[in-house]
Amino acid sequence: MARYADPGAVEWVESGGGPLIAIPEVVLSFWAGADGDDMSTDYDRACDVDGYIGLVPVGDTRALVLGDEPASTTYLPEHDTFVRWCAADSEGELLARVPAALDAAVWEPEVPWDVPGPVVLFDAAWPGKASERTDHLRVALAPGRYAVRAAYVEPGPETWLGLVQLRRLTS
């Protein structure tokens, strides 16, 4: 895992330049990444997502694409939020600004996401079966329906971050 501080407060996932994707563990083997002979690979489908977030079919469910820019990303379970490091002098500075960023966020419209259980966040170019050989982060989500929303926030003069927040829906 990429870490911006030694030893680092959290684990960060980086991409080689494309989007990151959070795929339910149960369908990881269906994600081919950039591999394949098709004119449009799974990775191409992830790259086609316009904006901060989008959903793409994988097996009998959907995966969450974190689009816009290939920012290093972690998941903070205490905020139910993927945090994307766009600019900050240190990991500590970035993480300290998360609560203020959440309060100040102007959220994009929510997207509903049905999640069958834990997801794995990794570079969308990798096949799901190979995700353990690269930067990845397992996020222990409970099965259910979530509302996903995203925002780009500048909570300090040199601190910019992306937020992708999950809210579990009842019923």
Beta strands, then each sheet from edge to edge (+ up, - down):
strand 1: 20-24
strand 2: 53-58
strand 3: 61-66
strand 4: 72-76
strand 5: 81-87
strand 6: 111-115
strand 7: 119-123
strand 8: 136-139
strand 9: 144-156
strand 10: 159-168
sheet 1: 2+ 3- 1+ 7- 8+
sheet 2: 4+ 5- 10+ 9- 6+
end
